[in-house]
Amino acid sequence: MSDTQITKRQPMELDEKGLALKTQDDLWRFAEYIVSSGLCPKAYANKPKDALIAMVAGRGVGLNPLQALRGIAVIGGKPSMYGEDRTAVCLSRGQVEWTREWFELDGVPITPEQYANMATIPDGLVACWESKRKDQTAPTSTVRFGVRDAKRANLWGKSGPWQQYPLRMLQMRARAYGERDNYADALAGIEQREEIEDIPRRERDPLEDVLDLEPEAEDVEHEPVTEREQQDALKPETPAELPAREPERDPETGEEIPDWVGRGQEEGADAAKEPVELPDPE
């Protein structure tokens, strides 16, 4: 009989919310299942380790595994969530009594729908956020983020959402600051994805400054190399050929003088130049 023991995996349990993942083995098995399915987010496809870490991070803020895989993204080494998912985490902890968001123009509340074109939005427009926790007697301080703040951070006019939805981006930035300052216990370090994506890569991950010392080379299309060119490239380089030497001729007869005559004379001349050693007198 073989000494090998076969351990039978226990089936994962179900509760009213779905699968009850209670052990590390349960999380790992579920991660393997989900990353190979068609319902898995592209960021985690065939990456069970990444999916496992996302599920553990989501578990810390009260998200079930599928909510964590859908809502959590790791950018620059930091877990982040979209603004609405992050707000849902704050609300689910039961500490939010109320939250209020509005826009002001030079300190006066306004309705921003009148600014349909980004070019017409004045510099004095500001997005405001305020909330009240159940465990505190007074509301939080009002958080503001305006056009001038966005311009100072080089965000205003940036390609992408800042050009397409500038008012929404102002609102999300004010919300991100307010939730971070007043509901840090609920978020457990989860950043807002819209904010993290606006941070330059070298600021959000200093290690990349060390590893990425040279810029990546651009893809350049080259013409295919022929077999003859490959063979020529493998040949050793040869020195350039010297021009043909004109033969020397006898000035009286005009006949060509053979090369060996010159060589013999030169050798004789060289021999004549060599010192002659005389024997020592006895």
C-alpha positions as CSV (number, residue, x, y, z in Angstrom):
1,M,0.0,0.0,0.0
2,S,1.3,3.5,-0.8
3,D,2.2,5.8,2.0
4,T,0.8,8.8,0.2
5,Q,-2.1,10.2,1.9
6,I,-4.8,11.9,-0.2
7,T,-6.5,14.8,1.6
8,K,-10.1,15.4,0.4
9,R,-11.0,19.0,0.0
10,Q,-14.1,20.1,1.9
11,P,-16.8,21.7,-0.1
12,M,-17.2,25.5,0.3
13,E,-20.2,26.4,2.4
14,L,-23.1,28.6,1.4
15,D,-25.0,31.2,3.4
16,E,-27.6,33.8,2.7
17,K,-25.1,36.0,0.9
18,G,-23.6,33.3,-1.3
19,L,-20.3,31.4,-0.8
20,A,-19.0,31.6,2.7
21,L,-15.2,31.8,2.2
22,K,-13.9,31.1,5.7
23,T,-10.4,29.7,5.2
24,Q,-7.4,30.6,3.1
25,D,-7.9,27.5,1.1
26,D,-11.5,28.6,0.3
27,L,-10.2,32.0,-0.9
28,W,-7.5,30.4,-3.1
29,R,-9.9,27.9,-4.7
30,F,-12.4,30.6,-5.4
31,A,-9.7,32.8,-6.9
32,E,-8.7,30.0,-9.2
33,Y,-12.3,29.5,-10.3
34,I,-13.0,33.1,-11.0
35,V,-9.8,34.1,-12.9
36,S,-10.5,31.3,-15.4
37,S,-14.1,32.3,-16.0
38,G,-15.6,34.7,-18.5
39,L,-17.0,36.9,-15.7
40,C,-13.6,37.8,-14.3
41,P,-12.5,41.4,-14.7
42,K,-9.7,41.7,-17.2
43,A,-7.2,43.0,-14.6
44,Y,-7.4,39.7,-12.8
45,A,-7.7,37.3,-15.7
46,N,-5.4,34.3,-15.1
47,K,-3.9,36.0,-12.1
48,P,-5.2,34.1,-9.0
49,K,-2.6,35.6,-6.7
50,D,-3.7,39.2,-7.6
51,A,-7.3,38.2,-7.2
52,L,-6.6,36.7,-3.8
53,I,-5.0,39.9,-2.6
54,A,-7.9,42.0,-3.9
55,M,-10.4,39.8,-2.1
56,V,-8.5,40.0,1.2
57,A,-8.3,43.8,0.8
58,G,-12.0,44.0,0.1
59,R,-12.8,41.8,3.1
60,G,-11.1,44.4,5.3
61,V,-13.7,47.0,4.3
62,G,-16.7,44.8,4.2
63,L,-16.9,43.8,0.6
64,N,-17.7,40.3,-0.6
65,P,-15.3,38.6,-3.0
66,L,-17.1,39.6,-6.2
67,Q,-17.5,43.2,-5.1
68,A,-13.8,43.4,-4.3
69,L,-12.8,42.1,-7.7
70,R,-15.1,44.5,-9.4
71,G,-14.4,47.5,-7.4
72,I,-10.7,47.3,-6.2
73,A,-7.8,48.1,-8.5
74,V,-4.1,48.3,-7.5
75,I,-2.5,51.4,-9.0
76,G,1.1,52.3,-8.2
77,G,1.1,49.6,-5.5
78,K,-1.9,51.2,-3.7
79,P,-5.4,49.7,-3.5
80,S,-8.0,52.1,-4.9
81,M,-11.8,52.2,-5.6
82,Y,-14.0,54.2,-7.8
83,G,-15.6,57.2,-6.0
84,E,-19.1,55.7,-5.7
85,D,-17.8,52.3,-4.4
86,R,-15.7,54.2,-1.9
87,T,-18.7,56.1,-0.7
88,A,-20.7,52.9,-0.4
89,V,-18.1,51.5,1.9
90,C,-18.4,54.6,4.2
91,L,-22.2,54.3,4.2
92,S,-22.1,50.6,4.9
93,R,-20.3,51.1,8.2
94,G,-23.3,52.9,9.7
95,Q,-21.4,56.0,10.9
96,V,-22.8,58.5,8.2
97,E,-25.7,60.5,9.5
98,W,-25.9,62.7,6.4
99,T,-23.8,64.0,3.5
100,R,-24.2,67.2,1.4
101,E,-22.5,68.2,-1.8
102,W,-22.9,71.5,-3.8
103,F,-21.1,74.0,-5.9
104,E,-20.2,77.6,-5.1
105,L,-19.2,80.5,-7.3
106,D,-17.1,83.1,-5.4
107,G,-18.7,81.8,-2.1
108,V,-22.3,81.8,-3.4
109,P,-24.1,78.4,-3.9
110,I,-25.1,77.9,-7.5
111,T,-26.5,75.3,-9.9
112,P,-23.6,74.4,-12.2
113,E,-25.7,73.0,-15.1
114,Q,-25.4,76.3,-16.8
115,Y,-21.8,75.7,-17.6
116,A,-22.2,73.2,-20.4
117,N,-18.9,74.1,-22.1
118,M,-15.6,73.8,-20.2
119,A,-14.4,77.1,-21.7
120,T,-17.2,78.9,-19.9
121,I,-16.5,77.6,-16.5
122,P,-15.1,80.5,-14.3
123,D,-12.1,80.1,-12.1
124,G,-14.1,80.9,-9.0
125,L,-16.2,77.7,-9.3
126,V,-15.7,75.4,-6.3
127,A,-17.1,71.9,-5.5
128,C,-18.0,71.5,-1.8
129,W,-18.5,68.5,0.5
130,E,-19.8,68.3,4.0
131,S,-21.0,65.4,6.3
132,K,-21.9,64.5,9.8
133,R,-20.9,61.4,11.7
134,K,-23.4,59.7,14.1
135,D,-20.7,59.5,16.8
136,Q,-19.9,63.3,16.6
137,T,-22.1,66.2,17.7
138,A,-21.0,68.7,15.0
139,P,-20.8,68.3,11.2
140,T,-17.4,68.0,9.6
141,S,-15.6,71.0,8.2
142,T,-16.5,71.9,4.6
143,V,-14.1,70.5,2.1
144,R,-13.6,72.6,-1.1
145,F,-11.9,71.9,-4.4
146,G,-12.2,74.4,-7.2
147,V,-11.0,75.3,-10.7
148,R,-8.0,77.2,-9.3
149,D,-7.0,74.1,-7.3
150,A,-7.2,71.9,-10.4
151,K,-5.1,74.4,-12.4
152,R,-2.5,74.6,-9.7
153,A,-2.3,70.8,-9.8
154,N,-2.1,70.7,-13.6
155,L,-5.4,68.8,-13.8
156,W,-7.6,71.4,-15.5
157,G,-7.8,70.7,-19.2
158,K,-6.0,67.3,-18.9
159,S,-7.0,64.9,-21.6
160,G,-9.6,62.3,-20.5
161,P,-12.3,62.8,-17.8
162,W,-11.1,66.3,-16.9
163,Q,-12.0,67.5,-20.3
164,Q,-15.1,65.4,-20.7
165,Y,-16.6,65.8,-17.2
166,P,-14.9,68.7,-15.5
167,L,-17.7,69.3,-13.0
168,R,-17.9,65.7,-12.0
169,M,-14.1,65.5,-11.5
170,L,-14.2,68.6,-9.2
171,Q,-17.0,67.0,-7.2
172,M,-15.1,63.6,-6.9
173,R,-11.9,65.3,-5.8
174,A,-13.7,67.2,-3.0
175,R,-15.5,64.0,-2.0
176,A,-12.2,62.1,-1.9
177,Y,-10.6,64.6,0.5
178,G,-13.7,64.7,2.8
179,E,-14.1,61.0,3.1
180,R,-10.4,60.5,3.7
181,D,-10.3,63.1,6.5
182,N,-13.5,62.0,8.2
183,Y,-14.1,58.3,7.5
184,A,-10.6,56.9,7.5
185,D,-11.7,54.2,9.9
186,A,-14.1,52.8,7.4
187,L,-11.8,53.1,4.3
188,A,-8.8,51.4,5.9
189,G,-6.4,53.2,3.5
190,I,-8.4,52.5,0.3
191,E,-7.7,55.5,-2.0
192,Q,-10.1,56.9,-4.6
193,R,-9.2,55.6,-8.0
194,E,-9.9,58.9,-9.9
195,E,-7.4,60.6,-7.6
196,I,-4.7,58.0,-7.9
197,E,-4.9,57.9,-11.7
198,D,-4.2,61.7,-11.7
199,I,-0.9,61.3,-9.8
200,P,2.1,61.1,-12.0
201,R,3.7,57.6,-12.1
202,R,7.0,58.7,-10.6
203,E,5.2,60.3,-7.6
204,R,2.9,57.3,-6.7
205,D,5.7,54.6,-7.0
206,P,9.2,55.9,-6.2
207,L,10.7,52.5,-6.9
208,E,9.9,53.0,-10.6
209,D,12.4,55.9,-10.6
210,V,15.1,53.4,-9.7
211,L,14.1,50.6,-12.1
212,D,13.0,52.7,-15.0
213,L,16.2,54.6,-15.6
214,E,15.9,54.8,-19.4
215,P,12.8,55.6,-21.4
216,E,11.3,52.7,-23.3
217,A,12.3,52.6,-26.9
218,E,9.6,53.3,-29.4
219,D,8.5,50.6,-31.7
220,V,10.0,51.2,-35.2
221,E,9.1,49.2,-38.2
222,H,12.1,47.9,-40.1
223,E,12.3,46.4,-43.5
224,P,12.8,42.6,-43.5
225,V,16.5,41.5,-43.9
226,T,17.2,39.3,-46.8
227,E,19.2,36.1,-46.6
228,R,22.0,37.6,-48.7
229,E,22.3,40.6,-46.3
230,Q,22.5,38.2,-43.3
231,Q,25.3,36.3,-44.9
232,D,27.2,39.5,-45.8
233,A,26.8,40.7,-42.2
234,L,28.5,37.5,-40.9
235,K,31.6,37.8,-43.2
236,P,34.7,39.2,-41.5
237,E,35.6,42.7,-42.5
238,T,38.5,42.9,-45.0
239,P,40.8,45.9,-45.4
240,A,40.3,48.1,-48.4
241,E,42.2,47.1,-51.5
242,L,45.3,49.2,-52.3
243,P,45.4,50.8,-55.8
244,A,47.5,49.0,-58.4
245,R,51.2,49.9,-58.3
246,E,52.8,51.1,-61.6
247,P,55.8,49.0,-62.5
248,E,59.2,50.6,-62.6
249,R,61.0,50.9,-65.9
250,D,64.7,51.3,-67.0
251,P,65.1,54.9,-68.0
252,E,67.5,54.0,-70.9
253,T,65.8,50.9,-72.4
254,G,62.2,51.5,-71.1
255,E,62.0,47.8,-70.1
256,E,60.0,46.8,-67.0
257,I,62.2,46.2,-63.9
258,P,61.1,43.1,-62.0
259,D,60.1,43.5,-58.4
260,W,62.7,41.2,-57.1
261,V,65.5,43.5,-58.4
262,G,64.2,46.3,-56.2
263,R,63.8,44.0,-53.2
264,G,67.3,42.7,-53.6
265,Q,68.7,46.2,-53.8
266,E,66.7,47.3,-50.7
267,E,67.8,44.2,-48.8
268,G,71.4,44.8,-49.8
269,A,71.1,48.4,-48.8
270,D,69.6,47.4,-45.4
271,A,72.4,44.9,-45.0
272,A,75.0,47.6,-45.7
273,K,73.5,49.7,-43.0
274,E,73.8,47.0,-40.4
275,P,76.9,47.4,-38.2
276,V,79.7,44.9,-38.7
277,E,81.1,43.4,-35.6
278,L,84.9,42.9,-35.8
279,P,86.6,40.1,-33.9
280,D,88.5,41.0,-30.8
281,P,92.2,41.0,-31.3
282,E,94.0,38.2,-29.6
